[in-house]
Amino acid sequence: MVAAAVNATIARFGYPATLVGESGHWVVLLRPEQPTLGSLVLAAKSEATAFADLPPAAFAELHAIVGRIEAMLHRTVAPQKINYLMLMMVDPHVHFHVLPRHEGERTFLDMRKADDGWPKAPALGAALALTGEQIESLGAWLSAHW
């Protein structure tokens, strides 16, 4: 089990308010800016800034946590595909942007969001910036399906 220390990338994505789920080596966070409804960040708890530098146990856990993410998203926002983007251009620690992809719009409470890039690359610049209240309600909904 990895210590509960939070690296700067995890903190930047709003932890602990955005926490949806976790394992020993990974946290799943609600992405505060939603290119598609249900967008997440899968972040390693490690201080590693290169994918190959993660400990072997983090790779071993990756299969199970990705399975949980995909099951949760299928139960909630019903994507047609799920994209995993490992960009690490601004935030240095190992993390993926997890984007549920779909034709048309998805709705949750007062939030309506189309996948503006469908069926091509995700339109990250067209993201819906969530309020604190929206983060709390959307995060709780996703967490309930974790």
C-alpha positions in Angstrom: 0.0 0.0 0.0 1.3 3.5 -0.9 1.3 6.3 1.6 -1.6 8.7 1.4 0.7 11.6 0.4 -0.7 13.7 -2.4 1.6 14.8 -5.2 1.2 18.2 -6.9 -0.7 16.9 -9.9 -3.4 15.2 -7.7 -3.7 18.4 -5.6 -4.1 20.5 -8.8 -7.1 18.4 -9.9 -8.9 19.3 -6.6 -8.2 16.4 -4.3 -9.9 15.5 -1.9 -13.0 17.3 -3.1 -12.9 15.6 -6.6 -12.1 12.1 -5.3 -14.3 9.4 -6.9 -12.4 6.3 -6.0 -8.9 4.9 -5.3 -6.7 1.9 -5.0 -3.3 1.5 -3.3 -1.4 3.2 -6.1 -4.0 5.3 -7.9 -6.7 7.9 -7.4 -9.6 8.5 -9.6 -10.7 12.2 -9.6 -13.5 14.0 -11.2 -12.0 16.4 -13.8 -13.1 19.9 -12.8 -13.3 20.9 -16.5 -15.5 18.4 -18.3 -14.9 18.0 -22.1 -17.5 15.3 -21.8 -19.8 14.6 -18.9 -18.1 12.1 -16.5 -14.5 13.1 -17.5 -12.0 11.9 -14.9 -8.3 11.9 -14.1 -6.6 8.7 -13.2 -3.5 9.7 -11.3 -0.7 7.7 -9.8 0.0 8.4 -6.1 3.7 8.2 -6.8 6.1 11.1 -7.4 7.0 9.5 -10.7 7.1 11.8 -13.7 7.7 9.1 -16.3 5.3 6.2 -16.9 8.2 3.7 -16.8 9.3 4.9 -13.3 6.1 3.7 -11.6 6.6 0.8 -9.2 5.7 -2.6 -10.6 2.8 -2.8 -8.1 1.2 0.3 -9.7 1.2 -1.5 -13.1 -0.3 -4.6 -11.5 -3.2 -2.5 -10.1 -3.8 -0.7 -13.3 -5.9 -3.5 -14.9 -8.3 -3.6 -11.9 -8.8 0.2 -11.5 -9.4 0.7 -15.3 -12.0 -2.1 -15.1 -13.7 -0.3 -12.3 -13.6 3.1 -14.1 -15.1 1.6 -17.3 -17.9 -0.2 -15.4 -18.7 3.0 -13.5 -18.8 5.1 -16.6 -21.0 2.6 -18.5 -23.5 2.6 -15.6 -23.6 6.3 -15.4 -22.9 8.2 -18.7 -23.1 5.3 -21.1 -20.2 6.1 -23.4 -19.7 4.6 -26.8 -15.9 4.7 -26.3 -13.5 5.7 -23.6 -10.4 7.7 -24.4 -7.3 7.6 -22.1 -5.0 10.6 -22.8 -1.6 10.6 -21.0 -0.4 14.1 -21.9 1.6 15.3 -18.8 2.4 18.6 -20.5 1.5 20.9 -17.6 1.1 18.5 -14.6 4.2 16.5 -14.3 3.2 13.4 -12.4 1.9 10.3 -14.1 -1.8 10.6 -14.9 -4.3 10.0 -17.6 -7.3 12.1 -18.6 -10.2 9.6 -18.9 -12.8 10.9 -21.4 -16.1 9.0 -22.0 -16.9 9.6 -25.7 -20.3 9.6 -27.3 -22.5 11.0 -30.0 -24.9 13.6 -28.8 -25.4 15.1 -25.3 -25.3 13.7 -21.8 -27.2 15.3 -18.9 -27.0 15.1 -15.1 -29.1 17.5 -13.0 -28.5 21.0 -14.4 -25.4 19.9 -16.4 -25.8 19.3 -20.2 -22.7 18.5 -22.2 -22.2 17.3 -25.8 -19.1 15.6 -27.0 -18.0 18.4 -29.2 -15.2 16.5 -30.9 -17.2 13.3 -31.7 -16.2 11.2 -33.6 -12.8 12.7 -33.9 -10.3 13.9 -31.2 -11.7 15.2 -28.0 -12.4 19.0 -27.9 -10.6 19.7 -24.7 -11.0 23.5 -25.2 -14.8 23.1 -25.2 -14.9 21.8 -21.6 -17.6 22.8 -19.1 -16.0 24.3 -16.0 -17.8 22.9 -13.0 -18.8 24.9 -9.9 -18.0 23.6 -6.5 -21.7 22.5 -6.1 -21.5 20.7 -9.5 -18.3 19.0 -8.5 -19.9 17.8 -5.3 -23.1 16.4 -6.9 -21.5 14.9 -10.0 -18.7 13.4 -7.9 -21.1 11.9 -5.4 -23.1 10.3 -8.2 -20.1 8.8 -9.8 -18.7 7.7 -6.4 -22.0 5.9 -5.7 -21.3 3.7 -8.7 -17.7 3.1 -7.9 
